């Protein structure tokens, strides 16, 4: 398009756990509200909620002159981020007849389910399935296509399905195309233009330079909340005691394991030896592991790192660290685990599995009490059921999942719409793990299936808001609930 936006400036740039447990306003050539919380500093600092960061008076800076930026496209709803929340938000809005654009920094959709190889999905409260709607359709279509396996114990455990990473990419491509979503891969959201209390456009750096996408409504499903932060929405970061976020994980897959010999593995003995080697400093930290799961092609979720997921230097350090650790584990198993003598790493995540970063301040905040008491809300968009599963922010690999403190079987809590409606910015919704929650509640609601529930709620609410001429904060809640239920979402008050 030949339309341009003038005057744009480039941006300058469980007890212990439970108890412990982009500068502000950047990216606005037009007047923008300033954030009350700033991105945390790099790895050398002890960062906490609302801690200061970014350029200071002493930091070097460059002056970037204003320029005109071409408009790439315009739409009703721009969804940023194509993880489970972004995909379901985009499809929901498109199915309700909106013109939807979806931008994603990776060259595929799926978020952590593809980029980080997190391939286990949770749909059950341990008595019955409660995840339906669009994210349930993603799983069901994968099963039908032979790309997703339903576990034999379904629905008696939370973990119900295992998705092939490449298969998930394929199914999501199909569903986005069928819904008429205009998808742009390899295009991360960048600079945010805000006028008054509303976003006007999001800039993206293309191979031919910066281009703007204009929309009436915006949904931030980036995981880290990049759009919301640049629009000036206040947020919190990390646990209250020291500001550290949950530990991250690098997933990987092994090949050339001999299943006959692997059947001889004494799991307890191997783990005990690994613990001895770790305590002696000869093996890196590790999380819970099941060698038998790796034999069947499972992705180990036991390779921990701790750091600041908003700091690229720290992320790079963690990636290099976990790749070293991955080969250290495999070398150990080759020597000590029957059947693993010729084991090889065949793939690892393109990124770390990041569990937590920014948590934005919205009209409602999900709390540990909401989760533990399976609280119901009058603005529910679906159900959550996972335990408070905190991965050690110090990177030991320990997780409170090991304590087995599940919610009672058959019980679940409501995921409230209000946790996605920011206190500031009138045409923005925030879906996925960056929605409003405490550090502890976040450790439950961050599940990919829960994020998918939030995304459909946000996309549907955007459609109702635009249809009625209201802001997301003023959407009719009974109408939203009725619409979601008509679209297959499970919402019950019992």
MIVEXKOL-48974 format. One record per residue (C-alpha): chain; residue number from 1; residue in one letter; x, y, z. Coordinates in Angstrom, 2 decimals, decimal comma. Each point is the difference from the previous one (the first is absolute). Example, Ala and Ser with C-alpha at 12.3 -4.5 7.8 and 13.67 -1.06 7.14 Angstrom:
   chain     n   res        c1        c2        c3
       A     1     a     12,30     -4,50      7,80
       A     2     s      1,37      3,44     -0,66
//
This chain:
   chain     n   res        c1        c2        c3
       A     1     x      0,00      0,00      0,00
       A     2     x      1,17      3,51     -0,67
       A     3     x     -1,42      1,42      3,21
       A     4     x      2,66      1,05      2,48
       A     5     x      0,12      0,91      3,66
       A     6     x      2,15      3,06      0,43
       A     7     x      2,12      1,02      2,93
       A     8     x      0,77     -3,48      1,25
       A     9     x      3,21     -0,43      1,97
       A    10     x      1,77     -3,32      0,41
       A    11     x      0,23     -1,35      3,56
       A    12     x      3,38      0,37      1,71
       A    13     x      0,92     -3,03     -0,09
       A    14     x    -10,65    -25,55     26,51
       A    15     x      0,26      1,89      3,20
       A    16     x      3,21      1,69     -0,74
       A    17     x     -1,19      0,71     -3,53
       A    18     x     -3,53      1,01      0,99
       A    19     x      1,28      2,15      2,82
       A    20     x      2,70      1,52     -2,13
       A    21     x     -2,00     -0,59     -2,58
       A    22     x      4,15     15,76    -19,80
       A    23     x      0,26      2,42      2,79
       A    24     x     -3,26      1,41      1,32
       A    25     x     -2,11      1,56     -2,71
       A    26     x      2,54     -0,82     -2,72
       A    27     x     -1,27     -0,19     -3,53
       A    28     x     -2,29      3,01     -0,32
       A    29     x      0,62      2,80     -2,41
       A    30     x     -3,46      1,15      0,97
       A    31     x     -0,69      0,74      3,69
       A    32     x     -0,11     -3,23      2,00
       A    33     x     -0,76     -0,82      3,61
       A    34     x      3,09     -0,81      2,01
       A    35     x      0,32     -3,39      1,63
       A    36     x      0,23     -0,17      3,77
       A    37     x      2,24     -3,04     -0,18
       A    38     x      3,09     -0,25     -2,15
       A    39     x      1,78     -2,95     -1,49
       A    40     x      2,38     -1,59      2,48
       A    41     x      3,75      0,39     -0,43
       A    42     x      2,42     -2,65     -1,18
       A    43     x      1,37     -3,03      1,80
       A    44     x      2,41      1,84      2,29
       A    45     x     -2,83      1,69      1,92
       A    46     x     -2,52     -1,30      2,50
       A    47     x     -3,13      0,96     -1,86
       A    48     x     -3,47      0,28      1,43
       A    49     x     -3,51      1,15     -0,76
       A    50     x      0,06      3,54     -1,26
       A    51     x      3,77      0,26      0,19
       A    52     x      1,62      2,68     -2,11
       A    53     x      1,86     -0,77     -3,16
       A    54     x      0,77      1,17     -3,49
       A    55     x      1,92      3,10     -1,03
       A    56     x      1,06      2,29      2,81
       A    57     x      1,58      3,42     -0,04
       A    58     x      3,41     -1,69     -0,08
       A    59     x     -0,85     -2,51     -2,72
       A    60     x      1,19      0,74     -3,54
       A    61     x     -2,74      0,75     -2,49
       A    62     x     -0,42      0,89     -3,66
       A    63     x     -2,44      2,43     -1,57
       A    64     x     -2,28     -1,50     -2,64
       A    65     x     -1,69      2,57     -2,25
       A    66     x     -3,73     -0,18     -0,73
       A    67     x     -1,01     -1,68     -3,23
       A    68     x     -3,04     -1,08     -1,98
       A    69     x     -0,90     -3,68      0,17
       A    70     x     -2,12     -1,80     -2,65
       A    71     x     -3,17     -1,72      1,16
       A    72     x      0,31     -3,71     -0,72
       A    73     x     -3,69     -0,71      0,53
       A    74     x     -3,09      0,90      2,01
       A    75     x     -2,44     -2,26      1,83
       A    76     x     -2,68     -0,22      2,66
       A    77     x      2,18     -1,98      2,43
       A    78     x      3,76     -0,37      0,13
       A    79     x      1,17     -2,97      2,04
       A    80     x      3,68      0,02      0,93
       A    81     x      1,47     -3,41      0,75
       A    82     x     -1,11     -3,36     -1,42
       A    83     x      0,31     -2,24      3,03
       A    84     x     -3,11     -1,79      1,34
       A    85     x     -1,52      3,28      1,21
       A    86     x      0,72      1,91     -3,21
       A    87     x     -1,19     -2,74     -2,34
       A    88     x     -3,29     -0,53      1,84
       A    89     x     -0,55      3,77      0,30
       A    90     x      0,55      0,50     -3,72
       A    91     x     -2,20     -2,93     -1,04
       A    92     x     -2,78      1,00      2,40
       A    93     x     -0,07      3,58     -1,28
       A    94     x      0,12     -1,13     -3,63
       A    95     x     -2,81     -2,51      0,48
       A    96     x     -2,07      2,91      1,27
       A    97     x      0,47      1,73     -3,37
       A    98     x      2,80      2,40      0,92
       A    99     x      2,94      0,91     -2,22
       A   100     x      2,88     -1,46      2,02
       A   101     x      3,76      0,28     -0,39
       A   102     x      2,35     -2,22      2,03
       A   103     x      3,74      0,75      0,27
       A   104     x      2,53     -2,43      1,43
       A   105     x      3,76      0,26      0,51
       A   106     x      0,66     -3,68     -0,76
       A   107     x     -0,54     -1,55     -3,43
       A   108     x     -2,84     -2,15      1,35
       A   109     x     -2,86      0,14      2,48
       A   110     x     -0,24     -1,87      3,29
       A   111     x      2,17      1,99      2,40
       A   112     x      1,58     -2,18      2,66
       A   113     x     -1,79     -3,02     -1,48
       A   114     x      2,16      0,22     -3,12
       A   115     x      2,93      2,38      0,51
       A   116     x      0,88     -1,46      3,41
       A   117     x     -1,17     -3,58     -0,76
       A   118     x     -2,39     -0,07      2,98
       A   119     x     -2,23     -2,76     -1,36
       A   120     x     -2,14     -1,23      2,92
       A   121     x     -3,49      1,46      0,22
       A   122     x     -2,39      0,09      2,95
       A   123     x     -3,77     -0,10     -0,45
       A   124     x     -1,47     -1,80      3,03
       A   125     x     -0,83      0,76      3,64
       A   126     x      0,89     -3,67      0,68
       A   127     x     -3,62     -1,09     -0,29
       A   128     x     -1,19      1,54     -3,23
       A   129     x      1,19      2,10     -2,88
       A   130     x     -0,58      3,73      0,51
       A   131     x      2,05      1,47     -2,87
       A   132     x     -2,11      0,37     -3,12
       A   133     x     -0,59      2,90     -2,39
       A   134     x      2,66      0,88     -2,55
       A   135     x      2,97     -1,33      1,96
       A   136     x     -1,90     -3,26      0,47
       A   137     x     -0,61     -0,06     -3,74
       A   138     x      3,76      0,36     -0,57
       A   139     x      0,57     -3,11      2,09
       A   140     x     -2,89     -1,99     -1,49
       A   141     x      1,08      0,73     -3,56
       A   142     x      3,51     -1,10      0,85
       A   143     x     -1,31     -3,29      1,40
       A   144     x     -2,13     -0,61     -3,07
       A   145     x      2,97      0,69     -2,28
       A   146     x      2,29     -2,34      1,96
       A   147     x      2,17      2,93      1,10
       A   148     x     -1,07      0,09      3,65
       A   149     x     -0,22     -2,97      2,37
       A   150     x     -2,60     -0,26      2,74
       A   151     x      1,44     -1,72      3,07
       A   152     x     -1,56     -3,27      1,15
       A   153     x     -0,69      1,44      3,45
       A   154     x     -2,27      2,74     -1,41
       A   155     x     -1,77      1,68      1,77
       A   156     x      1,34     -1,15      3,38
       A   157     x      3,07      2,25     -0,11
       A   158     x      0,44      3,63     -1,01
       A   159     x      2,51     -0,93     -2,69
       A   160     x     -2,16     -1,43     -2,76
       A   161     x      1,68      0,45     -3,39
       A   162     x      3,41      0,03     -1,66
       A   163     x      0,30      2,02     -3,21
       A   164     x      2,60     -0,42     -2,73
       A   165     x      1,75      3,36     -0,31
       A   166     x     -0,06      0,08     -3,81
       A   167     x     -3,55     -1,26      0,01
       A   168     x     -1,12      2,87      2,22
       A   169     x      1,50      2,51     -2,42
       A   170     x     -1,93     -1,64     -2,84
       A   171     x     -3,36     -0,10      1,80
       A   172     x      0,28      3,63      1,10
       A   173     x      0,87      1,09     -3,54
       A   174     x     -3,14     -1,75     -1,20
       A   175     x     -2,29      1,50      2,60
       A   176     x      1,30      3,55     -0,47
       A   177     x     -0,43     -0,23     -3,76
       A   178     x     -3,49     -1,48      0,28
       A   179     x     -1,07      2,83      2,32
       A   180     x      1,28      2,63     -2,42
       A   181     x      2,62      1,40      2,35
       A   182     x      2,69      1,96     -1,84
       A   183     x      3,12     -1,41      1,59
       A   184     x      3,50      1,47     -0,21
       A   185     x      2,79     -2,23      1,29
       A   186     x      3,55      1,25      0,70
       A   187     x     -1,49      3,38      0,90
       A   188     x      0,29      0,98      3,67
       A   189     x     -2,01      2,86      1,42
       A   190     x      2,12      3,06      0,68
       A   191     x     -0,62      3,68      0,62
       A   192     x     -3,51      0,86      1,29
       A   193     x     -1,72      3,26     -0,93
       A   194     x     -2,40      1,25      2,66
       A   195     x     -2,25      3,05     -0,16
       A   196     x     -1,94      0,93      3,09
       A   197     x     -1,03     -3,29      1,61
       A   198     x     -0,07     -2,07     -3,19
       A   199     x      2,52     -1,77     -2,21
       A   200     x     -0,03      1,25     -3,58
       A   201     x      2,52     -2,34     -1,61
       A   202     x      2,76     -2,51      0,63
       A   203     x      3,22      0,24     -1,99
       A   204     x      1,78     -3,09     -1,28
       A   205     x      3,51     -0,19     -1,44
       A   206     x     -0,23     -1,75     -3,36
       A   207     x      2,81     -0,95     -2,38
       A   208     x     -0,73      3,23     -1,87
       A   209     x     -0,21      2,25      3,04
       A   210     x     -2,51      0,97      2,67
       A   211     x     -3,69     -0,25     -0,85
       A   212     x     -3,09      0,80      2,04
       A   213     x     -3,12     -2,08      0,58
       A   214     x     -3,08      1,99      0,95
       A   215     x     -2,91     -1,58      1,84
       A   216     x     -3,08      0,85      2,02
       A   217     x      0,80     -2,57      2,68
       A   218     x      3,27     -1,58      1,14
       A   219     x      0,66     -3,26      1,82
       A   220     x      3,40     -0,55      1,60
       A   221     x      0,73     -3,72      0,05
       A   222     x      3,78      0,32     -0,20
       A   223     x      0,59     -1,85      3,27
       A   224     x      2,29      2,72      1,31
       A   225     x     -2,59      2,72     -0,58
       A   226     x      2,20      2,02     -2,34
       A   227     x     -2,85      2,03     -1,50
       A   228     x     -1,64      0,78      3,33
       A   229     x      3,32      1,05      1,54
       A   230     x      0,79      2,32     -2,90
       A   231     x     -3,50      1,45      0,25
       A   232     x      0,69      0,90      3,63
       A   233     x     -2,13     -2,57      1,83
       A   234     x      1,32     -0,51      3,55
       A   235     x      1,29     -3,46      0,87
       A   236     x      1,67     -2,07      2,70
       A   237     x      3,01     -2,25     -0,38
       A   238     x      1,03     -2,94      2,14
       A   239     x     -0,82     -1,21      3,47
       A   240     x     -0,45      2,46      2,83
       A   241     x      3,05     -0,96      2,06
       A   242     x      2,78      0,53     -2,55
       A   243     x     -1,63      0,74     -3,36
       A   244     x      1,20     -3,21     -1,62
       A   245     x     -2,19     -1,77     -2,55
       A   246     x     -0,51     -3,72     -0,42
       A   247     x      2,86     -2,02     -1,39
       A   248     x      0,18     -0,76     -3,72
       A   249     x      0,62     -3,30     -1,79
       A   250     x      1,59     -1,14     -3,26
       A   251     x     -1,89     -2,98     -1,41
       A   252     x      1,66     -2,58     -2,24
       A   253     x     -0,56     -3,38     -1,60
       A   254     x      2,28     -3,04     -0,12
       A   255     x      0,43     -2,73     -2,58
       A   256     x      1,91     -3,30     -0,33
       A   257     x     -1,14     -1,37      3,34
       A   258     x     -0,26     -3,79      0,18
       A   259     x     -3,42     -0,67      1,56
       A   260     x      0,83     -3,62      0,89
       A   261     x      3,02      0,91      2,08
       A   262     x     -1,72      3,11      1,33
       A   263     x     -2,59     -2,24      1,63
       A   264     x      2,76     -1,02      2,43
       A   265     x      0,45      3,55      1,34
       A   266     x     -0,25      0,42      3,76
       A   267     x     -1,48      3,51      0,00
       A   268     x      0,50      0,61      3,72
       A   269     x      3,64     -1,09     -0,12
       A   270     x      0,75      2,21     -3,01
       A   271     x     -1,61      3,04      1,62
       A   272     x      1,89     -0,61      3,24
       A   273     x      3,30     -0,18     -1,87
       A   274     x     -0,87      3,16     -1,92
       A   275     x     -0,74      1,77      3,28
       A   276     x      3,37     -1,08      1,39
       A   277     x      1,79      1,25     -3,10
       A   278     x     -1,93      3,26      0,07
       A   279     x      0,75      0,58      3,68
       A   280     x      3,69     -0,67     -0,72
       A   281     x     -0,04      2,59     -2,78
       A   282     x      0,55     -2,53     -2,79
       A   283     x     -3,51      0,23     -1,46
       A   284     x     -2,16      3,10     -0,47
       A   285     x     -3,32      0,53      1,79
       A   286     x     -2,94     -1,94     -1,38
       A   287     x     -3,70     -0,34      0,54
       A   288     x     -2,35     -2,95      0,29
       A   289     x      0,65     -2,59     -2,68
       A   290     x     -1,39     -3,25     -1,35
       A   291     x      2,49     -1,90     -2,13
       A   292     x     -2,73     -2,31     -1,20
       A   293     x     -1,84      2,98     -1,46
       A   294     x      3,04      0,94     -2,07
       A   295     x      0,15     -3,51     -1,42
       A   296     x     -3,43      0,53     -1,59
       A   297     x      1,03      3,33     -1,57
       A   298     x     -1,09      2,31      2,79
       A   299     x      1,55      3,42      0,48
       A   300     x      1,93      0,30      3,29
       A   301     x     -1,21      2,89      2,15
       A   302     x      2,89     -0,12      2,44
       A   303     x      2,62      2,40     -1,37
       A   304     x     -0,32      3,18      2,11
       A   305     x      1,34      3,54     -0,15
       A   306     x     -0,79      3,16      1,92
       A   307     x      0,18      3,53     -1,30
       A   308     x     -1,84      3,00     -1,32
       A   309     x     -2,03     -0,91     -3,11
       A   310     x     -0,23      3,68     -0,96
       A   311     x      3,78      0,37     -0,29
       A   312     x      1,48     -1,36     -3,22
       A   313     x      3,48     -0,38      1,45
       A   314     x     -1,38     -2,00      2,91
       A   315     x     -2,15     -2,13     -2,30
       A   316     x      3,07     -0,75     -2,12
       A   317     x      1,94     -1,04      3,10
       A   318     x     -2,84     -2,30      1,05
       A   319     x     -0,28     -1,55     -3,47
       A   320     x      3,72     -0,75     -0,15
       A   321     x     -0,10     -1,35      3,54
       A   322     x     -2,91     -2,37     -0,67
       A   323     x      1,57     -1,30     -3,21
       A   324     x      3,15     -0,86      1,98
       A   325     x     -2,14     -1,64      2,65
       A   326     x     -1,93     -2,00     -2,57
       A   327     x      3,16     -1,65     -1,29
       A   328     x      1,30     -0,54      3,53
       A   329     x     -3,15     -1,98      0,87
       A   330     x      0,23     -2,06     -3,19
       A   331     x      3,69     -0,75      0,56
       A   332     x     -0,84     -1,19      3,51
       A   333     x     -2,84     -2,25     -1,21
       A   334     x      2,21     -1,52     -2,70
       A   335     x      2,29     -1,20      2,75
       A   336     x     -2,52     -0,99      2,66
       A   337     x     -3,45     -0,64     -1,53
       A   338     x     -0,60     -3,32     -1,84
       A   339     x     -1,27      0,58     -3,51
       A   340     x      1,38      3,55     -0,15
       A   341     x      3,50     -1,02     -1,14
       A   342     x     -0,55      1,53     -3,46
       A   343     x     -2,54      2,67      0,96
       A   344     x      0,18      3,22     -2,00
       A   345     x     -1,72      3,38      0,16
       A   346     x     -2,08      0,29     -3,15
       A   347     x     -1,75      3,31      0,72
       A   348     x     -0,26      2,72      2,62
       A   349     x     -2,31      2,95      0,42
       A   350     x      0,58      3,04     -2,19
       A   351     x     -0,46      1,97      3,19
       A   352     x     -0,17     -0,54      3,73
       A   353     x     -3,30     -0,94      1,54
       A   354     x     -0,71      3,30      1,76
       A   355     x     -2,63     -0,31      2,70
       A   356     x     -0,27      3,50      1,41
       A   357     x      0,95      3,60     -0,70
       A   358     x     -2,28      3,05      0,06
       A   359     x     -3,38     -0,33      1,71
       A   360     x     -2,19      3,00     -0,81
       A   361     x     -2,31      1,89      2,28
       A   362     x     -3,54     -0,51     -1,20
       A   363     x     -3,52      0,48      1,33
       A   364     x      0,28     -3,34      1,81
       A   365     x      3,00     -1,93      1,25
       A   366     x     -0,04     -3,76      0,36
       A   367     x      1,37     -1,01      3,41
       A   368     x      1,20     -3,16      1,70
       A   369     x     -3,22      0,04      2,01
       A   370     x     -2,03     -0,02     -3,23
       A   371     x      1,88     -3,08     -1,13
       A   372     x      0,12     -1,93      3,27
       A   373     x     -3,62      0,74      0,90
       A   374     x     -1,17     -0,75     -3,57
       A   375     x     -1,72      3,37     -0,01
       A   376     x     -2,69      0,80     -2,55
       A   377     x     -0,42      3,40     -1,69
       A   378     x     -2,98      1,63     -1,70
       A   379     x      2,25      1,00     -2,93
       A   380     x      1,47     -3,46     -0,63
       A   381     x      1,34     -0,81     -3,47
       A   382     x      0,87     -3,60      0,88
       A   383     x      1,56     -2,24      2,61
       A   384     x      3,47     -0,64      1,41
       A   385     x      0,99     -3,01      2,09
       A   386     x      3,79     -0,25      0,26
       A   387     x      1,78      0,09      3,36
       A   388     x      2,26      2,84      1,11
       A   389     x      3,06     -1,33     -1,79
       A   390     x      2,98      2,27      0,71
       A   391     x      3,30     -0,86     -1,64
       A   392     x      2,84      1,19      2,20
       A   393     x      0,88      3,60     -0,97
       A   394     x      3,60     -0,74      1,01
       A   395     x      0,38     -2,72     -2,63
       A   396     x      0,43     -3,13      2,13
       A   397     x     -2,54     -1,90     -2,10
       A   398     x     -2,29     -0,55      2,97
       A   399     x     -3,70      0,54     -0,56
       A   400     x     -2,89     -0,07      2,43
       A   401     x     -1,63     -2,47     -2,41
       A   402     x      2,11     -2,62      1,78
       A   403     x     -2,07      0,56      3,14
       A   404     x     -3,11     -1,25     -1,79
       A   405     x     -2,31      2,67      1,45
       A   406     x     -2,68     -0,20     -2,65
       A   407     x     -3,39      1,61      0,26
       A   408     x     -2,64     -2,55      1,02
       A   409     x     -0,98     -2,29     -2,87
       A   410     x     -2,99      1,38     -1,87
       A   411     x      0,61      3,56      1,23
       A   412     x      1,06      3,03     -2,03
       A   413     x      0,04      3,79      0,27
       A   414     x     -1,34      2,64     -2,32
       A   415     x      2,33      2,02     -2,21
       A   416     x     -1,50      3,51      0,21
       A   417     x     -0,27      2,33     -2,97
       A   418     x      1,07      2,93      2,18
       A   419     x      3,54     -1,35      0,28
       A   420     x      0,44      0,82     -3,72
       A   421     x     -1,38      3,57      0,05
       A   422     x      2,79      2,48      0,86
       A   423     x     -0,51      2,91      2,34
       A   424     x      1,32      2,26     -2,75
       A   425     x     -0,37      0,04     -3,81
       A   426     x     -3,63     -0,25     -1,09
       A   427     x      0,34     -2,17     -3,12
       A   428     x      2,40     -2,66      1,27
       A   429     x     -0,49     -3,49      1,40
       A   430     x      2,80     -2,08      1,52
       A   431     x     -0,29     -3,78     -0,38
       A   432     x      2,25     -2,86      1,08
       A   433     x      2,66     -0,23      2,66
       A   434     x      0,47      3,78      0,17
       A   435     x     -3,59      0,57      1,19
       A   436     x     -0,57      1,21      3,56
       A   437     x      0,89     -2,42      2,79
       A   438     x      2,18     -0,34      3,03
       A   439     x      3,27     -1,91     -0,27
       A   440     x     -1,65     -3,01      1,64
       A   441     x     -3,22     -0,02     -2,02
       A   442     x      2,01      0,53     -3,15
       A   443     x      1,69     -3,34      0,71
       A   444     x     -3,39     -1,64     -0,63
       A   445     x     -1,66      2,07     -2,71
       A   446     x      3,10      0,08     -2,26
       A   447     x     -0,80     -3,45     -1,48
       A   448     x     -0,29      0,04     -3,80
       A   449     x     -3,58     -1,29      0,11
       A   450     x     -0,96      2,74      2,47
       A   451     x      1,64      2,61     -2,24
       A   452     x     -2,07     -1,34     -2,88
       A   453     x     -3,15      0,50      2,06
       A   454     x      1,01      3,59      0,72
       A   455     x      0,70      0,67     -3,66
       A   456     x     -3,45     -1,09     -1,14
       A   457     x     -1,52      2,17      2,72
       A   458     x      2,01      3,02     -1,15
       A   459     x     -0,74     -0,50     -3,69
       A   460     x     -3,71     -0,45      0,63
       A   461     x     -0,10      3,05      2,29
       A   462     x      1,72      2,08     -2,68
       A   463     x     -2,73     -1,00     -2,45
       A   464     x     -2,78      0,90      2,43
       A   465     x      1,66      3,31      0,86
       A   466     x      0,34      1,06     -3,61
       A   467     x     -3,52     -1,16     -0,84
       A   468     x     -1,49      2,02      2,87
       A   469     x      2,32      2,99     -0,28
       A   470     x      1,23     -0,54      3,56
       A   471     x      3,46     -0,33      1,51
       A   472     x      1,16     -3,43      1,23
       A   473     x     -0,58      1,16      3,57
       A   474     x     -3,67      0,65     -0,78
       A   475     x     -0,78     -3,27     -1,76
       A   476     x     -3,26     -1,60      1,12
       A   477     x      1,12     -2,93      2,17
       A   478     x     -3,11     -2,18     -0,31
       A   479     x      0,17      0,43     -3,78
       A   480     x      3,69     -0,96     -0,03
       A   481     x     -0,68     -3,11      2,05
       A   482     x     -2,93     -1,04     -2,19
       A   483     x      2,06      0,50     -3,14
       A   484     x      2,95     -1,99      1,32
       A   485     x     -2,25     -2,85      1,08
       A   486     x     -1,71      0,01     -3,41
       A   487     x      3,47     -0,28     -1,52
       A   488     x      0,75     -3,11      2,03
       A   489     x      1,85      1,40      3,03
       A   490     x     -0,55     -1,84      3,28
       A   491     x     -1,27      2,40      2,71
       A   492     x     -1,79     -1,37      3,04
       A   493     x     -0,71      1,53      3,41
       A   494     x      0,11     -3,18      2,06
//
